[in-house]
Amino acid sequence: MCCLVLASCGKQSAAVSPDELASRAAKVYYDYLLHGDCAAYVDGFYRPDSIPESYREQLIVSAKQYVGQMKTDHQGLVSVEAAGARTDTAKHVGEAYLMLGFGDKTKEEIVVPLVLHNGNWMLR
């Protein structure tokens, strides 16, 4: 799904700003967490080199623990809203701002660092 979303964003790049594309990408990655797809979330991280499968599995376990901690602390993640982004296309980096909504009705704005790699915004 991520590839399709990011590919479609790439086709619209002339009409959509880099900030908007970065914001959309960050939302997609956190939507994976919202829907329990920790593997897709982990695969959204920029890794210039390949990693052993055992390390990838450890990262997935860590993401599941993060989701579990949100359940314990805030009755789980229930919504993800894009709140904007700021990018530096010359340096191929950016920050997206997301508003996370939780089951206990609290909200938290987070900063998601991103890197532009081969035309796709990835988690840093």
PyMOL commands that place a pseudoatom at each C-alpha (Angstrom):
pseudoatom trace, name=CA, resn=MET, resi=1, chain=A, elem=C, hetatm=0, pos=[0.000, 0.000, 0.000]
pseudoatom trace, name=CA, resn=CYS, resi=2, chain=A, elem=C, hetatm=0, pos=[2.791, 2.404, 0.931]
pseudoatom trace, name=CA, resn=CYS, resi=3, chain=A, elem=C, hetatm=0, pos=[4.435, 2.043, -2.464]
pseudoatom trace, name=CA, resn=LEU, resi=4, chain=A, elem=C, hetatm=0, pos=[1.148, 2.784, -4.201]
pseudoatom trace, name=CA, resn=VAL, resi=5, chain=A, elem=C, hetatm=0, pos=[0.495, 5.841, -2.066]
pseudoatom trace, name=CA, resn=LEU, resi=6, chain=A, elem=C, hetatm=0, pos=[4.008, 7.170, -2.474]
pseudoatom trace, name=CA, resn=ALA, resi=7, chain=A, elem=C, hetatm=0, pos=[4.020, 6.385, -6.187]
pseudoatom trace, name=CA, resn=SER, resi=8, chain=A, elem=C, hetatm=0, pos=[0.778, 8.255, -6.647]
pseudoatom trace, name=CA, resn=CYS, resi=9, chain=A, elem=C, hetatm=0, pos=[2.218, 11.148, -4.677]
pseudoatom trace, name=CA, resn=GLY, resi=10, chain=A, elem=C, hetatm=0, pos=[5.208, 11.170, -7.032]
pseudoatom trace, name=CA, resn=LYS, resi=11, chain=A, elem=C, hetatm=0, pos=[2.974, 11.502, -10.073]
pseudoatom trace, name=CA, resn=GLN, resi=12, chain=A, elem=C, hetatm=0, pos=[1.342, 14.558, -8.527]
pseudoatom trace, name=CA, resn=SER, resi=13, chain=A, elem=C, hetatm=0, pos=[4.620, 16.157, -7.464]
pseudoatom trace, name=CA, resn=ALA, resi=14, chain=A, elem=C, hetatm=0, pos=[4.247, 19.012, -9.960]
pseudoatom trace, name=CA, resn=ALA, resi=15, chain=A, elem=C, hetatm=0, pos=[0.952, 20.020, -8.326]
pseudoatom trace, name=CA, resn=VAL, resi=16, chain=A, elem=C, hetatm=0, pos=[1.802, 19.114, -4.730]
pseudoatom trace, name=CA, resn=SER, resi=17, chain=A, elem=C, hetatm=0, pos=[4.532, 20.745, -2.665]
pseudoatom trace, name=CA, resn=PRO, resi=18, chain=A, elem=C, hetatm=0, pos=[7.392, 18.740, -1.149]
pseudoatom trace, name=CA, resn=ASP, resi=19, chain=A, elem=C, hetatm=0, pos=[6.049, 19.710, 2.291]
pseudoatom trace, name=CA, resn=GLU, resi=20, chain=A, elem=C, hetatm=0, pos=[2.674, 18.162, 1.471]
pseudoatom trace, name=CA, resn=LEU, resi=21, chain=A, elem=C, hetatm=0, pos=[4.274, 15.000, 0.103]
pseudoatom trace, name=CA, resn=ALA, resi=22, chain=A, elem=C, hetatm=0, pos=[6.384, 14.619, 3.247]
pseudoatom trace, name=CA, resn=SER, resi=23, chain=A, elem=C, hetatm=0, pos=[3.340, 15.162, 5.438]
pseudoatom trace, name=CA, resn=ARG, resi=24, chain=A, elem=C, hetatm=0, pos=[1.353, 12.550, 3.526]
pseudoatom trace, name=CA, resn=ALA, resi=25, chain=A, elem=C, hetatm=0, pos=[4.185, 10.019, 3.721]
pseudoatom trace, name=CA, resn=ALA, resi=26, chain=A, elem=C, hetatm=0, pos=[4.545, 10.415, 7.498]
pseudoatom trace, name=CA, resn=LYS, resi=27, chain=A, elem=C, hetatm=0, pos=[0.808, 9.943, 7.911]
pseudoatom trace, name=CA, resn=VAL, resi=28, chain=A, elem=C, hetatm=0, pos=[0.919, 6.741, 5.866]
pseudoatom trace, name=CA, resn=TYR, resi=29, chain=A, elem=C, hetatm=0, pos=[3.658, 5.309, 8.067]
pseudoatom trace, name=CA, resn=TYR, resi=30, chain=A, elem=C, hetatm=0, pos=[1.802, 6.128, 11.283]
pseudoatom trace, name=CA, resn=ASP, resi=31, chain=A, elem=C, hetatm=0, pos=[-1.441, 4.811, 9.795]
pseudoatom trace, name=CA, resn=TYR, resi=32, chain=A, elem=C, hetatm=0, pos=[0.385, 1.474, 9.589]
pseudoatom trace, name=CA, resn=LEU, resi=33, chain=A, elem=C, hetatm=0, pos=[0.839, 1.621, 13.365]
pseudoatom trace, name=CA, resn=LEU, resi=34, chain=A, elem=C, hetatm=0, pos=[-2.788, 2.617, 13.807]
pseudoatom trace, name=CA, resn=HIS, resi=35, chain=A, elem=C, hetatm=0, pos=[-3.864, -0.497, 11.886]
pseudoatom trace, name=CA, resn=GLY, resi=36, chain=A, elem=C, hetatm=0, pos=[-1.349, -2.792, 13.592]
pseudoatom trace, name=CA, resn=ASP, resi=37, chain=A, elem=C, hetatm=0, pos=[0.957, -3.285, 10.604]
pseudoatom trace, name=CA, resn=CYS, resi=38, chain=A, elem=C, hetatm=0, pos=[4.235, -2.849, 12.459]
pseudoatom trace, name=CA, resn=ALA, resi=39, chain=A, elem=C, hetatm=0, pos=[6.231, -4.574, 9.703]
pseudoatom trace, name=CA, resn=ALA, resi=40, chain=A, elem=C, hetatm=0, pos=[5.160, -1.970, 7.129]
pseudoatom trace, name=CA, resn=TYR, resi=41, chain=A, elem=C, hetatm=0, pos=[5.986, 0.797, 9.607]
pseudoatom trace, name=CA, resn=VAL, resi=42, chain=A, elem=C, hetatm=0, pos=[9.489, -0.628, 10.147]
pseudoatom trace, name=CA, resn=ASP, resi=43, chain=A, elem=C, hetatm=0, pos=[9.976, -1.011, 6.398]
pseudoatom trace, name=CA, resn=GLY, resi=44, chain=A, elem=C, hetatm=0, pos=[9.278, 2.723, 6.055]
pseudoatom trace, name=CA, resn=PHE, resi=45, chain=A, elem=C, hetatm=0, pos=[12.590, 3.582, 7.733]
pseudoatom trace, name=CA, resn=TYR, resi=46, chain=A, elem=C, hetatm=0, pos=[15.456, 4.638, 5.518]
pseudoatom trace, name=CA, resn=ARG, resi=47, chain=A, elem=C, hetatm=0, pos=[18.302, 2.143, 5.761]
pseudoatom trace, name=CA, resn=PRO, resi=48, chain=A, elem=C, hetatm=0, pos=[21.099, 2.785, 3.276]
pseudoatom trace, name=CA, resn=ASP, resi=49, chain=A, elem=C, hetatm=0, pos=[22.391, -0.762, 3.784]
pseudoatom trace, name=CA, resn=SER, resi=50, chain=A, elem=C, hetatm=0, pos=[20.526, -4.015, 4.101]
pseudoatom trace, name=CA, resn=ILE, resi=51, chain=A, elem=C, hetatm=0, pos=[20.026, -5.378, 7.581]
pseudoatom trace, name=CA, resn=PRO, resi=52, chain=A, elem=C, hetatm=0, pos=[19.838, -8.974, 8.801]
pseudoatom trace, name=CA, resn=GLU, resi=53, chain=A, elem=C, hetatm=0, pos=[16.329, -10.392, 9.026]
pseudoatom trace, name=CA, resn=SER, resi=54, chain=A, elem=C, hetatm=0, pos=[16.832, -10.992, 12.757]
pseudoatom trace, name=CA, resn=TYR, resi=55, chain=A, elem=C, hetatm=0, pos=[17.448, -7.265, 13.287]
pseudoatom trace, name=CA, resn=ARG, resi=56, chain=A, elem=C, hetatm=0, pos=[14.359, -6.379, 11.239]
pseudoatom trace, name=CA, resn=GLU, resi=57, chain=A, elem=C, hetatm=0, pos=[12.336, -8.710, 13.461]
pseudoatom trace, name=CA, resn=GLN, resi=58, chain=A, elem=C, hetatm=0, pos=[13.725, -6.948, 16.542]
pseudoatom trace, name=CA, resn=LEU, resi=59, chain=A, elem=C, hetatm=0, pos=[12.627, -3.606, 15.098]
pseudoatom trace, name=CA, resn=ILE, resi=60, chain=A, elem=C, hetatm=0, pos=[9.126, -5.005, 14.497]
pseudoatom trace, name=CA, resn=VAL, resi=61, chain=A, elem=C, hetatm=0, pos=[8.980, -6.242, 18.107]
pseudoatom trace, name=CA, resn=SER, resi=62, chain=A, elem=C, hetatm=0, pos=[10.065, -2.767, 19.241]
pseudoatom trace, name=CA, resn=ALA, resi=63, chain=A, elem=C, hetatm=0, pos=[7.285, -1.154, 17.162]
pseudoatom trace, name=CA, resn=LYS, resi=64, chain=A, elem=C, hetatm=0, pos=[4.757, -3.573, 18.692]
pseudoatom trace, name=CA, resn=GLN, resi=65, chain=A, elem=C, hetatm=0, pos=[6.008, -2.587, 22.143]
pseudoatom trace, name=CA, resn=TYR, resi=66, chain=A, elem=C, hetatm=0, pos=[5.538, 1.090, 21.196]
pseudoatom trace, name=CA, resn=VAL, resi=67, chain=A, elem=C, hetatm=0, pos=[1.934, 0.364, 20.164]
pseudoatom trace, name=CA, resn=GLY, resi=68, chain=A, elem=C, hetatm=0, pos=[1.443, -1.616, 23.377]
pseudoatom trace, name=CA, resn=GLN, resi=69, chain=A, elem=C, hetatm=0, pos=[2.783, 1.262, 25.447]
pseudoatom trace, name=CA, resn=MET, resi=70, chain=A, elem=C, hetatm=0, pos=[0.289, 3.607, 23.778]
pseudoatom trace, name=CA, resn=LYS, resi=71, chain=A, elem=C, hetatm=0, pos=[-2.488, 1.168, 24.757]
pseudoatom trace, name=CA, resn=THR, resi=72, chain=A, elem=C, hetatm=0, pos=[-1.273, 1.086, 28.351]
pseudoatom trace, name=CA, resn=ASP, resi=73, chain=A, elem=C, hetatm=0, pos=[-0.746, 4.846, 28.650]
pseudoatom trace, name=CA, resn=HIS, resi=74, chain=A, elem=C, hetatm=0, pos=[-3.600, 6.212, 26.525]
pseudoatom trace, name=CA, resn=GLN, resi=75, chain=A, elem=C, hetatm=0, pos=[-5.998, 3.366, 25.660]
pseudoatom trace, name=CA, resn=GLY, resi=76, chain=A, elem=C, hetatm=0, pos=[-4.396, 3.003, 22.257]
pseudoatom trace, name=CA, resn=LEU, resi=77, chain=A, elem=C, hetatm=0, pos=[-3.856, 5.027, 19.124]
pseudoatom trace, name=CA, resn=VAL, resi=78, chain=A, elem=C, hetatm=0, pos=[-7.191, 5.844, 17.474]
pseudoatom trace, name=CA, resn=SER, resi=79, chain=A, elem=C, hetatm=0, pos=[-6.356, 8.548, 14.913]
pseudoatom trace, name=CA, resn=VAL, resi=80, chain=A, elem=C, hetatm=0, pos=[-3.506, 10.089, 12.960]
pseudoatom trace, name=CA, resn=GLU, resi=81, chain=A, elem=C, hetatm=0, pos=[-3.839, 13.526, 11.389]
pseudoatom trace, name=CA, resn=ALA, resi=82, chain=A, elem=C, hetatm=0, pos=[-1.259, 15.336, 9.283]
pseudoatom trace, name=CA, resn=ALA, resi=83, chain=A, elem=C, hetatm=0, pos=[-0.548, 18.776, 10.718]
pseudoatom trace, name=CA, resn=GLY, resi=84, chain=A, elem=C, hetatm=0, pos=[2.020, 19.969, 8.177]
pseudoatom trace, name=CA, resn=ALA, resi=85, chain=A, elem=C, hetatm=0, pos=[5.675, 19.596, 7.317]
pseudoatom trace, name=CA, resn=ARG, resi=86, chain=A, elem=C, hetatm=0, pos=[8.844, 21.535, 6.655]
pseudoatom trace, name=CA, resn=THR, resi=87, chain=A, elem=C, hetatm=0, pos=[11.314, 20.210, 4.109]
pseudoatom trace, name=CA, resn=ASP, resi=88, chain=A, elem=C, hetatm=0, pos=[14.728, 21.107, 2.770]
pseudoatom trace, name=CA, resn=THR, resi=89, chain=A, elem=C, hetatm=0, pos=[14.845, 19.592, -0.693]
pseudoatom trace, name=CA, resn=ALA, resi=90, chain=A, elem=C, hetatm=0, pos=[18.466, 20.662, -1.199]
pseudoatom trace, name=CA, resn=LYS, resi=91, chain=A, elem=C, hetatm=0, pos=[19.523, 18.526, 1.771]
pseudoatom trace, name=CA, resn=HIS, resi=92, chain=A, elem=C, hetatm=0, pos=[16.837, 15.871, 1.133]
pseudoatom trace, name=CA, resn=VAL, resi=93, chain=A, elem=C, hetatm=0, pos=[15.491, 16.035, 4.684]
pseudoatom trace, name=CA, resn=GLY, resi=94, chain=A, elem=C, hetatm=0, pos=[12.326, 17.163, 6.352]
pseudoatom trace, name=CA, resn=GLU, resi=95, chain=A, elem=C, hetatm=0, pos=[10.127, 17.099, 9.396]
pseudoatom trace, name=CA, resn=ALA, resi=96, chain=A, elem=C, hetatm=0, pos=[6.456, 16.204, 9.348]
pseudoatom trace, name=CA, resn=TYR, resi=97, chain=A, elem=C, hetatm=0, pos=[4.073, 17.102, 12.138]
pseudoatom trace, name=CA, resn=LEU, resi=98, chain=A, elem=C, hetatm=0, pos=[1.380, 14.624, 13.081]
pseudoatom trace, name=CA, resn=MET, resi=99, chain=A, elem=C, hetatm=0, pos=[-1.415, 14.872, 15.616]
pseudoatom trace, name=CA, resn=LEU, resi=100, chain=A, elem=C, hetatm=0, pos=[-1.943, 11.514, 17.295]
pseudoatom trace, name=CA, resn=GLY, resi=101, chain=A, elem=C, hetatm=0, pos=[-5.326, 10.892, 18.906]
pseudoatom trace, name=CA, resn=PHE, resi=102, chain=A, elem=C, hetatm=0, pos=[-5.689, 8.342, 21.674]
pseudoatom trace, name=CA, resn=GLY, resi=103, chain=A, elem=C, hetatm=0, pos=[-8.509, 6.307, 23.157]
pseudoatom trace, name=CA, resn=ASP, resi=104, chain=A, elem=C, hetatm=0, pos=[-8.471, 8.372, 26.360]
pseudoatom trace, name=CA, resn=LYS, resi=105, chain=A, elem=C, hetatm=0, pos=[-9.338, 11.466, 24.258]
pseudoatom trace, name=CA, resn=THR, resi=106, chain=A, elem=C, hetatm=0, pos=[-5.881, 13.011, 24.604]
pseudoatom trace, name=CA, resn=LYS, resi=107, chain=A, elem=C, hetatm=0, pos=[-3.912, 14.253, 21.625]
pseudoatom trace, name=CA, resn=GLU, resi=108, chain=A, elem=C, hetatm=0, pos=[-0.213, 14.640, 21.093]
pseudoatom trace, name=CA, resn=GLU, resi=109, chain=A, elem=C, hetatm=0, pos=[1.628, 16.445, 18.307]
pseudoatom trace, name=CA, resn=ILE, resi=110, chain=A, elem=C, hetatm=0, pos=[4.798, 14.667, 17.268]
pseudoatom trace, name=CA, resn=VAL, resi=111, chain=A, elem=C, hetatm=0, pos=[7.657, 15.568, 14.940]
pseudoatom trace, name=CA, resn=VAL, resi=112, chain=A, elem=C, hetatm=0, pos=[8.574, 12.854, 12.452]
pseudoatom trace, name=CA, resn=PRO, resi=113, chain=A, elem=C, hetatm=0, pos=[12.052, 13.224, 10.893]
pseudoatom trace, name=CA, resn=LEU, resi=114, chain=A, elem=C, hetatm=0, pos=[12.153, 12.201, 7.241]
pseudoatom trace, name=CA, resn=VAL, resi=115, chain=A, elem=C, hetatm=0, pos=[14.699, 11.718, 4.492]
pseudoatom trace, name=CA, resn=LEU, resi=116, chain=A, elem=C, hetatm=0, pos=[14.049, 11.912, 0.744]
pseudoatom trace, name=CA, resn=HIS, resi=117, chain=A, elem=C, hetatm=0, pos=[15.432, 8.809, -0.940]
pseudoatom trace, name=CA, resn=ASN, resi=118, chain=A, elem=C, hetatm=0, pos=[14.850, 7.971, -4.625]
pseudoatom trace, name=CA, resn=GLY, resi=119, chain=A, elem=C, hetatm=0, pos=[11.876, 10.324, -4.720]
pseudoatom trace, name=CA, resn=ASN, resi=120, chain=A, elem=C, hetatm=0, pos=[10.187, 8.844, -1.628]
pseudoatom trace, name=CA, resn=TRP, resi=121, chain=A, elem=C, hetatm=0, pos=[9.981, 10.351, 1.829]
pseudoatom trace, name=CA, resn=MET, resi=122, chain=A, elem=C, hetatm=0, pos=[11.093, 7.774, 4.400]
pseudoatom trace, name=CA, resn=LEU, resi=123, chain=A, elem=C, hetatm=0, pos=[11.315, 7.765, 8.177]
pseudoatom trace, name=CA, resn=ARG, resi=124, chain=A, elem=C, hetatm=0, pos=[14.687, 8.737, 9.571]
for i in range(1, 124): cmd.bond("trace and resi %d" % i, "trace and resi %d" % (i + 1))
show_as sticks, trace
zoom trace
